[in-house]
Amino acid sequence: MWQFFWAFIFGEIVGYIGSKLEVMPYNMWQVGIAAAIVAFVAVNGIYLISKDA
């Protein structure tokens, strides 16, 4: 559960900085939800890959 929270926070930071560097509009919810989904897939994917090792 904590990975969603931290992914949302870190995604917001990276998304804000990226939007300012690229001079693009910043949508807080799109960036946060996308970061949380990517983190969920990454954390569970790494767990599943390393489970059998």
N, C-alpha and C positions, 0 to 999 in steps of 0.2 A: 504493500500500500504506500509506503514512503517513497518508492521509486516514482510514482505518479506525481507526488508533490514536488520532489526535487527536480524531476524532469520538466515540470511545468515552470518552475522558477528559473532554472538554467536556460530553458528554451526561450523564455521571455527576455532574458538578458542578451542572449546571442541574437535573437530575432530583432531586438531593438537596435543593437549595434549594427547588424547587417543591413537593416532598413535605412539607417542613417548613412552608411557608407555607399549604398547603392541608390540613394535618393528615391526610395520607393515608399508607398503608404504602408503603415504598420497596423495590423489587426491583431489585437492582444489575444483573442480567443482562438483564432486560427493557428497562430504560432504555438500557443500553450497546449492545445489539444494535439496538434501534430507532433510536438516534442514528447508528450506523454505516451502516445501510441508507439513512436519509434523506440523510446526507452523500454516500454513493456515488451516489445518484440525482441529487442537486443538482449535484455536481461534474461528472458526465458529461453531465447535461442542459445545463448552462451551456457546456460545451465543444462539444457538438453544435450548439447554437444559434449560438454565435459563430464556428464553424468556417467558415461560408460568408460571413461579413461581410467 
